[in-house]
Amino acid sequence: MTTAEIPTGRCPVIHGGGGEDYGYEPFQMKDPFPSYQRLRDEAPIVFDERTGYYVVTRYDDVKAIFADPGTFSSENTAAPVRPYGPPAKQIMAEGGFSVYSGLSSRQPPEHTRIRAAVQKGFTPRRLRQLEPAIRERVTELLDAMLSAPDGRGEIIRGIAYDLPTETILKLIGVDTEMVPLFKRWSDSRAAMTWGDLDDEQQIPHAHNLVAYWQECQRLVEHCKEHPGENLTSDLLRAQADGDPITDHEIASVLYSLLFAGHETTTTLIANTLRVLLPNRDQWDALVDDPTRIPAAVEEVLRYSGSIVAWRRRATRDAEIAGVAIPRGADILLVLGSANRDSSRFDQPDEFDVGRGNVREHLSFGFGIHNCIGAPLARMQVKVVLEELTRRVPQLRAVDPDTIEYRENLSFRVPTAVPVAWNEV
């Protein structure tokens, strides 16, 4: 596989502790985009010694890797960036932690078989049934936020934290009173999989992952005895009707969806308001014409998506952009860079809700692993924007330049998005 050649005369290696790094800091998410541009321009395929990954930053290269799962496997997608230390391994072994992956790390034909069963629970009909309850919950959360006497609030705490978690729990068949517990478990999964924790820091998170996995297994057993109108019961019914999916695989799907189904949507809602409100003309365009909201959601996904990097592993010797990639090499696909590649998007660093080719972004992946929950995420953000633009058109950002982000290899997560709706 060969696309555009890398510029000559530059060392295609980022050396830890010194040397040319192009400004790229893999775990820093405050403003990674200038470094992404330098990499695209000067070293679009570069080996980062600090993480052990080949870093790929151009759109065409990222898309081509997604499109070739035979050469570039997803098997390392959910592997810990920093391997589990001995204490964490012991905790997880003693707790019976045996989850592998729901879908993201699996390859055909296993992936094809399991995804076919899961897809039956993500039908357009099922999503349409969810929308009224989602809108009702957005209204309740917005009522609570707008009751603040000082006319100020915070989007993550006020709306984005609860809504996606409650939605995915209802879809799967979990009591929504467990939102705080699942949020804590999800935070631990993010930290253990994509963070940079030392052995001691991993210990409490390892305990949480064991509890998380045990709950997923318990939920499968519960739905066997008490089936309902939820995804878990759908999968068990499909199993009973002859679909080749095991209890362990169903529990693994739940383990993945209970994280992926809300964590990235929480971040997407937060990023949507973080980006839109300072771009006042763009916000006002949605207030004036709400039919533009779906396109605005796509532009947020392109411009500032929840996931800025995803992973693959070479199954054989390959070549990308003139760089030899050995069999077994780990590859980091920088989606946040690909989505701002000027070869694909005009004026890519400008936020434009009227962008014509915006749906070409790669924020939900591409090919066989395209995110199965993308329609649900889009719908939730659309409903939030529809209600906010209708009820509080005067909503504004508070100190958006001071927003901080969690350190992480793959997710660009703001810690808070303060807003106000009182008179200036």
N, C-alpha and C positions, 0 to 999 in steps of 0.2 A: 504494500500500500504506500503510495507516494502522492503527496499533494505539493503545495508550494515549498520550495527549498528554504532552509533557514539562512539568514545572512551569514556571510563568511567572516572570519576574523574574530569571532566571539567564542569564548569557552562555553560549551553547552552543559555546564555543571555549576550548580550553586553549592559552594563549599561552606559547610558549617563553620562558624567562628571566624569568618573572614572571606576575602575575595569578592568577586562580583556577585551581588545578590539581586540586582535590578529593583531594589526596594521591596522585594517580595518577602513578606513574613507570613508563613502559612496559617498561623493560628490567630493573627490579628485582623479584626473585621471592622475597625473604625472607618477606614477609607482605603480599601484595597485596590480601587480601580486605576489609579495612576501606575501602580506596579504592574497590573494586568496589561495596560497598554504598552509599557516598556517591554514586557515579555513578548507580546504579540509582534512588536516591531523589531526586536533585537534577538530574541531566542524563543521562538514559539514552541519548541520542544526542548525542555531543559531538565536535567536530573538534579533533584534537590537532595543533597546528602543528609540534611537534617531530618527528613521524613522517610527517605528511601523511595521516593516516588518520582517517576517521569511526569513532569508537569506540562500539560497540553492546553494551550490558550486560544488557538484560532478556531473560528466557527466551523470551517469545512473539516478540519481534523477531528474535532470533537464529534461532529455528526457522523463522520465516517466510522469512527470507533464504535459509537452506539449501534450503527447499522450492521456491524460485523461481529455478532456475539460468538461466532465460531472461533475467531482469532482473539477476541478481547472479551474474556469471560467476566461475568458479574460476581464470581465466587467470593471476592474479597470485599464486596460492598458493605457488609455488616460486620466485617472483622475489626477488632479493636486496632486503632491506629498505634497505640502503645500496648504491647502484649500484656495480658493479665499477669500480675506478679504472683509469687507463690501463695501469699495469704488469700488473695482473691480466688485463685484456683481451688484452694482447699475448701473455702466457704461454698463455692458453687458446686463442687463435686459432692460435698456432704449434703447439700440441699437438693440434689437430683436435677440440677440445671442442665438440660440437654437440648434446648432449642437450637435449631440451626438457622432457619430463615423461613419467612412466610412465602415470599415470591422474589424479592429483590436480588437475593444471592443465588437463586437456583437457575440452572441451565436446562434447555430442552434435552430430552423430552419430559423431564420431571416438571419443569416450569410450565410447559404447555398443558400438562395434565391438571395441575393444581389450579392454574389461572382459569381454565375452563369452568371449574367448579365454583370458584370465587366470583367469577363474572356474573353468575346467575343471581347473586345477591346485590349487584350494582346495576340493576336494570334502570332505564329511564323512568319506568313506572314507580319503582321503589323510591327514587330520588324525588319525583313529583309529590309522592305521598309525604315526604319529609318537609317540603318547603313551607307549608302553613305553620307547622310547629316551630320551625327555625325562625320564621318572621315573628311569631308570637313571642318567642324567647328574646329576640333582639329588641322588641318593643319593651319587654319587662326590664331588660338590662339598661336600655336607654332611659327609661323612666327613672330608674334608680340613680343613674349617673347624673341626669339633669336636675335631680332634686338637691344637688349640692348648693348650699346657700351662697357660696362665693363665686358660682358660675365657672368653676374649674374642675377638671377631671383628668383621668389618665386612661388611654384607650386599652392597654393590655389588661389592667386591673378591672376596668369598667365593662368591657365587652369581650375582648379577644381571648381572655383566659378561659372563661366558662363556656362560651358558645360552642366552639369546635369540639371540646372534650365531651360536653353533654350530648352533642349530635352523634359522635362516633360511638359513645357508650349506648345510646338508645338504639342505634343501628345494629350493634352487636348483641344487645340484650343484657346490659349491665345496669344496675341501679345507679342513677345519676348522683346519689348521695356519696358515691365513691370517687367523685371528681378529684378532691384533694389527694387521695391516696394514689390514683393513677397518674396525677401530675407529678407527684414525688417519684414514683417509679420511672416515669418517662424522663425526668431530669437526670436520673441515675443512668438510664440507658444512653442518653446523649453524652453524658460525661465519660462513661466507660468505653463507648464505641468511637467517638470522634474527638475526645478531649486528650489532654496530655498530663495525666495524673501519675504521681509516683505510687509505689506499692502501698504506702500507708493511707494515702488519700483514696485508694480504690476500695478499701475495706467496707465502709458503710454502704457504698453503692453496690458492692457484690451482694450484700444481704438483701438490698432492695430488689435486685434482679432475680434472686431466688424466689422472693415473695411474689413478684410479678409473674414469673413463669408458673408457679404453683396455682395462682389465681386463674390463669388462662386454662390450665388443665381442669381445675374445679368447675369452671364455667361450661366446658364441654360436657362433663358428667351431669351437671345441673340441667342443661338443655336436653339431654337424653331423657331425663325423668320428667321435665316440665317444658316441652317444646312450645315455642311461641312464634310471633311474627318478627323475626330478627335474623340477622345474617348467620349466627351460630346454628340456629335451628335449620336454616336453609341448607347449610353445608351438611348437617347430619341427615336431612331428608335426601339430599343428593347422594350421600353415601349409601343410605338404605335402598335407594333406587338403582344402585349399581355403579355410581361414579367411583373410580378408584382413588379415594382419598382416605387416609388413616386418621384416627383420633389425634395422634401426635402431630400430623400435618395440619389438622384443623386448629389445634392449640397454637401451633407455630404461626399460622395465619393471624390468629387473634393477637398474639404477642406483637407481631409486626404492625397490624392495622391500628391497634390501640395506641401505638406511638405515632406512626406516620399519618394516621387519620386526623390527628388534632394538632400535633406539635408544629408542623409546617403551616397549617391553616391559621393557627394563632399568630405566628410570625407574619404570614401574608397579610392578615387584617391590620396588624400593627404597622407593617411597612407601607401598606396602601395609604393610610392616613398620614404617616410620616412623610411620604413623598408628595402626596396630593396637596395637602394644606399649605405648605410654603409656596407651591406653584399656583398662586391664586387664580390666574386666568383659567387654568385647567380645572380647578375645583368649581369655579363659577360656570364653566361650560357644562358640567354635569348637573349642577343645580338647575340651569336653564333647560337642559335636554337630558333627562334621565335615560333615554334610550342609548346614550353613549357610554353608559356605565360598563357593560361587558367589554367593550374595547379598552376602556381605561384599566380594567383588571388585567387584561393581557399586557398592557404597557408596563404596569407595575411588575408583573412577572418577568418581563424582559429587563427592565431597568434596575430593579432591586428585588429579585426573587428571594425566597426563603433559603434556597439551597444554592450556594455559589460554587460547590465542587462536589464531584461524585467519583467513584473509583471503579477501575477495571484491572484485570490481570491478563497478560499475554499468554496464550496457550501454546504458542510456537514463535519462533523467530519471525520478526516482522519489521517493517520500516514505515515510519511516519514522518512526512516532511523532510525526507533525506536523512533522518536519524535512525540508526539501527536500534531496535527494541528487542532485547533477548527474551527467549522463552522464560516464563515465570516472573517477569518484571511487573511491578505494580505501577499503575498509571493513574494520575489524578486529572480528571477532566474538569477544567475550570469553567463551569457554565456561566458564572458571572462575567468572565472575560469574553467567551464566545458570543454572549448576548449583546456585547458592545463592540463587536467587530465591524469596522466600517466597510469591509468587503460585502457585508450582508445588510447592514442597516445604515441609512444615511444619518449623519449627525447623531451618532449613537449615544453620546453623552448628554443629549438633550431629552428631557421628558416630554412626550407628545402623545396625548390621548387620541389624536387623529392619525397616528402612524398607519400607513397602508398595509405593510407586510408584517405587522406585529406578531401574528400567530405563528410565525416561523421561529420564535424563540425556542430554546431548548430546556426551559426550566422544569418541564415535566418529563425530561428524557426524550428518547426517540427510539422507534423500533419495537421489538417484542417486550421491552421492559418499560414502555411508556406508562406513566403512573395510572393505576386503575382507579384511584380515587379523585382524579383531577376534576371531573364534573361536579362532585360534591364540594370540593374546595372552592371552585369558581362560584357555585350557587350561593354559598354562605357569604362570601365577600360581596357578591352582587347585592344580596339582601341587606347587608350592613350598610352599604353605600346608598342604596335606595332610601332607607329609613333616615340616615343621617342627613343627606342632602335635602330631604323633604322637611324634616323637623327642625334641624339646626343649620340652615344655610350659612349662618354667620360664624360657624365653628372655625376656629383658627388654631394654628400650632403655637406652642409656647417654647421658646428657646430651642428650636430644632437642631441648631448647630452643636448643642451641648450633649446630645443623646449619646450614650455609651452602648457598647456591644459586647456580648459574651465572647470569650476566646474559644475558638472552635475551628476545626479543619474544614467543615462542610456547610455549616449553617450560619447565616448572618442574622443574628437575633438581637434586636434592640432591647435594652433592659427596661425601658419605659418610654411612652410617647405622650407627654403632657399636652393637654388641649384646654381651650377656654371658649366660652360662648357669651360671656358678659360683655358689657360695653367697655371699650378701651378707655 
